[in-house]
Amino acid sequence: MNHSPLLLGFTPRTMNDLDNYSVQHTCQYDTLKLDYAKEGITFNCVLPYDAQIGDVISLSATKPDARAESFSAETTLTKADLENKNAILKLIGEGETDDYLMQLNLLGLHGSIKNSAEFNAHIKSQAIKNKKMNAISPWLISAKKQGAKLMSVMLSAF
């Protein structure tokens, strides 16, 4: 299934954006309707003003009652990304057709969270979760994100 990338951003849409159909996907309070095929779902992420070369943009989709993500994407920002003011992410993974909570993060030096946005999504999936999936990989990814959140909370206390 080939379709143009969906536009995601860290800021909620404004009144000026209501006429722009592609920006309507960025509202954090609407539910995105997504069709997942084995090649994944492509997103065009609008970069926030504080993005820098070497920062990481990550996107994950997790069921509300799950601990590990089902779908994820991550890319390290380059000079070209900053000049274009966007980065392309391809969400891949395995999961059932269901409702998911998607989290878009801008991670800075040492994995600290610089910016974050959440979206509700209903993903219609053609990929069925493989029961023999490596259990270590999702745990490591989740541990990295939890560590980044913990560090952010600890630093904000000072």
C-alpha positions as CSV (number, residue, x, y, z in Angstrom):
1,M,0.0,0.0,0.0
2,N,1.6,3.2,-1.2
3,H,0.3,6.5,0.2
4,S,1.8,9.9,0.9
5,P,3.3,10.3,4.3
6,L,1.0,11.5,7.1
7,L,2.0,14.8,8.7
8,L,2.8,14.8,12.4
9,G,4.0,17.7,14.6
10,F,4.8,18.5,18.1
11,T,2.4,21.4,18.3
12,P,-1.4,21.3,18.2
13,R,-3.0,22.7,15.2
14,T,-4.1,26.3,15.1
15,M,-7.1,28.0,13.6
16,N,-5.0,28.9,10.5
17,D,-4.4,25.2,10.0
18,L,-8.0,24.1,9.7
19,D,-8.1,24.6,5.9
20,N,-5.0,22.5,5.4
21,Y,-6.2,18.8,5.3
22,S,-2.7,17.3,5.9
23,V,-2.3,19.3,9.1
24,Q,-5.5,18.0,10.5
25,H,-3.7,14.7,11.2
26,T,-1.6,16.5,13.8
27,C,-4.3,17.3,16.3
28,Q,-3.4,15.4,19.5
29,Y,-7.1,15.0,20.4
30,D,-8.4,13.3,17.3
31,T,-8.0,9.6,16.6
32,L,-5.8,8.8,13.6
33,K,-7.2,6.1,11.3
34,L,-4.2,4.1,10.0
35,D,-3.9,1.1,7.7
36,Y,-0.8,-0.9,8.4
37,A,0.9,-3.0,5.8
38,K,4.1,-5.1,6.0
39,E,6.1,-2.2,4.7
40,G,4.9,0.0,7.6
41,I,3.3,3.4,7.8
42,T,5.3,6.5,6.7
43,F,5.1,9.8,8.6
44,N,6.5,13.2,7.8
45,C,7.4,14.7,11.2
46,V,7.6,18.5,11.4
47,L,10.6,19.3,13.5
48,P,10.2,21.7,16.5
49,Y,12.4,24.8,16.9
50,D,14.7,23.2,19.4
51,A,15.7,20.2,17.2
52,Q,19.5,19.9,16.5
53,I,21.8,17.7,14.5
54,G,22.2,14.4,16.3
55,D,18.9,14.5,18.2
56,V,16.7,11.5,17.8
57,I,13.0,11.5,16.7
58,S,11.1,8.5,18.0
59,L,7.6,7.3,17.4
60,S,6.0,4.4,19.2
61,A,2.5,2.9,19.2
62,T,1.4,1.0,22.3
63,K,-1.9,-0.5,23.3
64,P,-3.3,1.5,26.3
65,D,-3.2,-1.6,28.5
66,A,0.3,-2.9,27.3
67,R,3.7,-2.3,28.7
68,A,5.7,-2.7,25.5
69,E,5.2,-1.0,22.2
70,S,3.8,-2.9,19.2
71,F,5.0,-0.5,16.5
72,S,8.0,1.9,16.5
73,A,10.2,4.2,14.4
74,E,13.3,6.1,15.2
75,T,15.7,8.3,13.2
76,T,18.7,10.5,14.0
77,L,18.4,14.0,12.7
78,T,20.8,15.2,10.0
79,K,21.7,18.6,8.6
80,A,19.4,17.9,5.7
81,D,16.5,17.1,8.1
82,L,17.0,20.5,9.8
83,E,17.2,22.4,6.5
84,N,13.9,20.7,5.4
85,K,12.4,21.3,8.8
86,N,11.0,17.7,8.8
87,A,12.1,14.1,9.1
88,I,10.6,10.9,7.6
89,L,9.7,8.1,10.0
90,K,8.5,4.6,9.0
91,L,6.4,3.0,11.8
92,I,7.0,-0.8,11.7
93,G,6.2,-3.7,14.0
94,E,3.7,-6.3,14.8
95,G,0.3,-6.0,16.4
96,E,-3.4,-6.6,16.1
97,T,-6.0,-4.3,14.7
98,D,-6.9,-2.2,17.7
99,D,-6.7,1.3,19.4
100,Y,-3.2,2.5,20.2
101,L,-1.5,5.4,22.0
102,M,1.2,6.9,19.8
103,Q,4.0,8.9,21.4
104,L,6.3,11.2,19.3
105,N,9.5,12.2,21.1
106,L,12.4,14.5,20.4
107,L,15.4,13.0,22.4
108,G,18.4,15.2,22.9
109,L,21.9,14.5,24.3
110,H,22.0,11.4,26.5
111,G,18.4,10.4,25.6
112,S,16.8,13.3,27.5
113,I,13.3,14.2,26.3
114,K,13.3,17.7,24.7
115,N,9.8,17.6,23.3
116,S,6.9,15.2,23.2
117,A,3.4,14.7,21.7
118,E,0.8,12.0,22.0
119,F,-1.9,10.9,19.6
120,N,-4.7,8.4,19.7
121,A,-4.7,6.0,16.7
122,H,-6.8,3.1,15.5
123,I,-4.4,0.9,13.5
124,K,-5.9,-1.6,11.1
125,S,-3.1,-4.1,10.9
126,Q,-2.4,-6.9,8.4
127,A,0.6,-8.0,10.6
128,I,-0.3,-10.5,13.3
129,K,1.9,-10.5,16.3
130,N,4.4,-13.4,16.2
131,K,4.4,-15.3,19.5
132,K,8.0,-16.3,19.1
133,M,9.1,-12.6,18.9
134,N,12.4,-11.9,20.7
135,A,11.3,-10.8,24.2
136,I,14.6,-8.9,24.9
137,S,14.3,-6.3,22.1
138,P,11.0,-4.6,23.2
139,W,12.2,-4.7,26.8
140,L,15.5,-2.9,26.0
141,I,13.6,-0.3,24.0
142,S,11.1,0.3,26.8
143,A,13.9,0.4,29.4
144,K,15.8,3.1,27.4
145,K,12.6,5.2,27.2
146,Q,11.8,4.8,30.8
147,G,15.4,5.7,31.7
148,A,15.1,8.9,29.7
149,K,11.8,9.8,31.4
150,L,13.4,9.1,34.8
151,M,16.4,11.3,34.0
152,S,14.1,14.1,32.8
153,V,12.1,13.9,36.0
154,M,15.2,13.9,38.2
155,L,16.7,16.9,36.3
156,S,13.5,18.9,36.6
157,A,13.6,18.5,40.4
158,F,16.8,20.6,40.4
